[in-house]
């Protein structure tokens, strides 16, 4: 059994626990029986011309996505979920939120949206003619109204754990769930940039903790998890870590190798990742010297105003 758990297959079989398919996801999906996967989670190409994709006209891109999504729905179990994580397509400087144009495809295939999760991060490219993008979305769809959802494994610490009911039959009792609170649909998780512990050479890698939250809440132990656009294997790492079976497809040979290397590291207990629930790094609190602006000695500037301590105001609006 231990040998089987450590094996990484290269074609799909229900006898496997881990599958990294070196090829197109449609080829993999066509070998998978109906209703196999409890969870399908992926971050497909955004059609913005990255090294692993060919930029297409938007309609062609959507048709391509629709073909993959249709096969995913066929392979999704009746109690299963699909989580499609995307950003924006940029056309001549104008953005098109991909989740909005992909939504009709899922609806036409009979799926119901349960959440539109906003993934917020603080680092990325700086824009000069619009506000810099600092979020992407995860569209969570289910195949039926009877779907797996386990909240307790992904609860986060309460903001006010000592809060109590102030009236009614429970007055004086603690009002918070002792296991923590629902994380909500706005997730603040650092993206994988140059100084991130998980960074590889992939330009658009997403963090393990993002997928862990989905794996723990939407799939159960020994369930199959699929990522049709596997990249460097993040989804399989998250699934394996929590006792799920996992499969994925990747067309770029160097990313296939990276995925296998990272999965092997996870199996061996040597893969370094950012822990779930770790607080977001605060450079001021950490005493980082780079937070001292070099121009502050030269007098007041617009930046200085932003750095001033916040004042507290009374009801009248005066300090």
C-alpha positions in Angstrom: 0.0 0.0 0.0 2.8 2.4 0.8 4.4 1.8 -2.6 1.1 2.4 -4.3 0.6 5.6 -2.4 4.0 6.9 -3.5 3.6 5.9 -7.2 2.9 8.6 -9.8 1.1 7.2 -12.8 1.1 8.8 -16.2 -2.3 7.7 -17.4 -5.6 7.5 -15.6 -6.8 4.4 -13.7 -9.0 4.2 -10.7 -6.3 1.8 -9.2 -3.9 4.7 -9.0 -3.7 7.5 -6.4 -1.7 10.0 -8.2 -1.7 10.7 -12.0 0.4 13.2 -13.9 -0.6 13.0 -17.6 2.0 14.5 -20.0 -0.4 15.8 -22.6 -3.6 17.7 -23.5 -6.3 17.6 -20.8 -8.9 16.5 -23.3 -6.9 13.4 -24.0 -6.8 12.6 -20.2 -10.5 13.4 -19.7 -11.6 11.1 -22.5 -10.0 8.2 -20.6 -11.9 9.0 -17.4 -15.2 7.4 -16.6 -18.4 9.4 -16.0 -18.8 10.9 -12.5 -15.3 10.1 -11.4 -14.2 13.3 -9.7 -15.5 14.8 -6.5 -13.6 18.1 -7.1 -12.2 19.7 -10.2 -10.1 22.7 -9.4 -7.9 24.6 -11.9 -6.4 27.8 -13.1 -6.6 27.7 -16.9 -4.6 29.9 -19.2 -6.0 33.5 -19.3 -5.4 34.0 -23.0 -2.9 36.8 -22.4 0.1 35.3 -24.3 2.1 33.6 -21.6 4.8 31.1 -22.8 2.6 28.1 -22.3 -0.4 29.4 -24.3 -1.2 30.7 -27.8 -3.2 33.9 -27.6 -6.6 33.5 -29.4 -9.5 35.6 -30.3 -11.8 35.7 -27.3 -14.6 33.7 -29.0 -12.1 31.0 -29.9 -10.7 30.9 -26.4 -14.2 30.5 -24.9 -15.0 27.7 -27.4 -11.8 26.0 -26.3 -12.7 26.4 -22.7 -16.3 25.2 -23.3 -15.0 21.9 -24.7 -12.9 21.3 -21.6 -15.6 22.3 -19.2 -18.1 20.0 -20.9 -15.8 17.0 -20.4 -15.2 18.1 -16.8 -18.9 18.2 -16.1 -19.3 14.7 -17.6 -16.6 13.4 -15.3 -17.9 15.2 -12.2 -19.6 13.2 -9.5 -23.3 14.1 -8.6 -22.1 15.6 -5.3 -19.1 17.2 -6.8 -17.8 20.7 -7.3 -15.9 22.6 -10.0 -13.7 25.6 -9.0 -12.5 27.7 -12.0 -9.9 30.2 -10.9 -9.3 33.0 -13.4 -8.3 36.7 -13.8 -8.8 39.2 -16.5 -8.3 39.1 -20.3 -6.8 42.3 -21.6 -7.8 43.6 -25.0 -6.3 46.9 -26.2 -6.0 48.1 -22.6 -9.6 47.2 -21.7 -10.1 44.4 -19.2 -12.7 41.6 -19.6 -13.3 39.6 -16.4 -13.0 36.0 -17.6 -15.3 34.6 -14.9 -18.2 36.7 -16.3 -17.8 35.4 -19.9 -17.3 31.8 -18.7 -20.3 31.8 -16.4 -22.9 31.1 -19.2 -21.0 28.0 -20.2 -21.3 26.5 -16.8 -25.0 27.5 -16.5 -25.8 26.0 -19.9 -24.3 22.7 -18.7 -26.7 22.7 -15.7 -24.3 23.8 -12.9 -25.2 26.1 -10.1 -22.9 28.7 -8.7 -22.4 28.6 -5.0 -19.8 31.3 -4.5 -17.8 33.8 -6.5 -14.7 33.9 -4.3 -12.4 36.9 -4.5 -8.8 36.0 -4.0 -6.9 39.2 -2.9 -3.2 39.6 -3.0 -0.9 42.6 -2.6 1.8 42.1 -5.2 1.7 42.2 -9.0 2.4 44.4 -12.0 1.8 48.1 -11.5 -0.5 49.9 -14.0 -0.1 53.5 -15.1 -3.5 54.0 -16.9 -5.8 52.1 -14.5 -5.7 50.9 -10.9 -3.3 47.9 -10.5 -5.0 44.6 -10.4 -4.8 42.9 -7.0 -7.5 40.2 -7.2 -8.6 37.2 -9.1 -11.8 35.1 -8.8 -12.7 31.5 -8.1 -16.1 30.5 -9.5 -17.4 27.5 -7.5 -20.1 25.5 -9.2 -21.9 22.3 -8.2 -23.7 19.6 -10.2 -26.6 19.2 -7.8 -28.0 20.7 -4.6 -26.7 17.7 -2.6 -23.0 18.6 -2.7 -20.1 18.0 -0.3 -19.3 21.0 1.9 -17.2 20.7 5.1 -16.8 24.0 6.8 -15.0 22.9 10.0 -11.6 22.0 8.4 -11.3 25.5 6.9 -12.5 27.7 9.7 -10.3 30.7 10.5 -9.6 32.3 13.9 -12.3 34.5 15.3 -11.7 38.3 15.4 -13.4 38.5 18.8 -13.4 35.1 20.4 -14.6 36.5 23.7 -17.8 38.0 22.2 -21.0 37.0 24.1 -24.7 37.2 23.4 -26.0 40.3 25.1 -29.7 39.4 25.2 -32.1 36.5 24.7 -32.0 33.0 26.1 -28.3 32.7 25.5 -27.3 36.1 27.1 -23.9 35.8 28.7 -22.8 32.8 26.7 -20.0 32.9 24.1 -21.5 33.6 20.7 -18.6 32.4 18.6 -18.0 28.9 17.2 -15.0 27.5 19.2 -13.6 26.0 16.0 -13.4 29.4 14.4 -15.4 31.3 11.9 -16.4 30.9 8.3 -13.6 32.4 6.1 -16.2 34.1 3.8 -15.8 34.7 0.1 -12.9 37.2 0.3 -9.7 35.3 0.7 -6.5 37.2 1.5 -3.6 34.8 0.5 -0.3 36.0 -0.9 0.4 35.1 -4.5 3.5 33.3 -5.6 6.0 35.9 -6.5 9.9 36.0 -6.5 10.3 35.8 -2.7 7.6 33.2 -2.1 8.8 30.0 -0.6 6.9 28.0 -3.3 8.2 29.9 -6.3 9.3 27.9 -9.4 10.0 29.1 -12.9 6.3 29.0 -13.8 5.1 32.6 -14.4 1.5 32.1 -13.0 1.8 29.6 -10.2 -0.9 29.6 -7.6 -0.3 28.9 -3.9 -0.9 25.5 -2.2 -2.9 27.0 0.6 -5.5 28.4 -1.8 -6.1 24.8 -3.1 -5.9 23.3 0.3 -9.0 25.3 1.4 -10.9 23.9 -1.5 -9.7 20.3 -1.1 -10.6 20.2 2.6 -14.0 21.8 2.2 -15.2 20.2 -1.1 -13.7 16.7 -1.1 -13.4 13.9 1.4 -10.6 11.5 2.1 -9.9 9.1 -0.8 -12.1 11.2 -3.2 -10.6 12.0 -6.6 -9.5 15.6 -7.4 -8.7 16.7 -10.9 -6.8 19.7 -12.3 -7.0 19.7 -16.1 -4.4 22.5 -16.4 -1.9 21.2 -13.8 1.1 23.5 -14.3 3.6 22.7 -11.6 1.4 20.3 -9.7 0.0 22.5 -6.9 -3.5 20.9 -6.9 -2.0 17.4 -6.6 0.3 18.5 -3.8 -2.7 19.9 -1.9 -4.8 16.8 -2.5 -2.1 14.3 -1.6 -1.3 16.3 1.6 -4.9 15.7 2.8 -5.4 12.1 1.8 -7.2 12.6 -1.5 -6.5 10.9 -4.8 -5.5 13.3 -7.6 -4.9 13.6 -11.3 -3.8 16.4 -13.7 -2.7 17.1 -17.2 0.1 19.3 -18.4 1.4 19.8 -22.0 4.7 21.6 -21.3 7.5 19.0 -20.6 9.4 21.2 -18.1 6.3 21.8 -16.0 5.5 18.1 -16.1 9.0 17.5 -14.6 8.5 20.3 -12.0 5.1 18.9 -11.0 6.5 15.4 -10.5 9.4 16.8 -8.5 7.1 18.8 -6.3 4.7 15.9 -5.7 7.7 13.6 -4.9 8.9 16.3 -2.4 5.4 16.3 -0.8 5.4 12.5 -0.5 8.8 12.6 1.1 7.9 15.4 3.4 10.5 17.8 2.1 8.4 20.2 0.0 8.5 23.7 1.4 5.1 25.6 1.3 3.5 28.5 3.0 1.4 27.1 5.9 -2.4 27.6 5.9 -3.7 30.4 8.1 -0.2 32.0 8.4 -0.8 35.8 8.8 0.0 38.0 5.8 3.4 39.5 6.2 3.3 43.0 7.6 6.6 44.8 6.8 6.2 47.6 9.3 5.4 45.2 12.1 8.4 43.1 11.1 10.7 46.1 11.2 11.7 45.9 7.6 14.0 48.8 6.8 12.6 49.3 3.3 9.4 50.8 4.8 11.3 54.0 5.6 10.7 56.3 2.6 14.0 58.0 1.5 12.3 61.3 0.6 10.8 61.9 4.1 13.7 64.1 5.1 13.0 66.5 2.2 9.7 67.7 3.5 6.0 66.9 3.0 5.0 65.0 -0.1 1.8 63.3 -1.2 3.3 60.0 0.0 3.9 61.5 3.4 0.2 62.2 3.8 -0.5 58.5 3.2 2.1 57.5 5.8 0.7 59.7 8.5 -0.9 58.0 11.5 -4.7 57.8 11.3 -6.5 60.2 13.5 -9.6 59.3 15.5 -12.6 61.4 15.0 -15.6 62.1 17.2 -19.2 62.1 16.2 -18.9 65.7 15.1 -16.1 65.0 12.7 -13.5 66.9 14.6 -10.2 65.3 15.8 
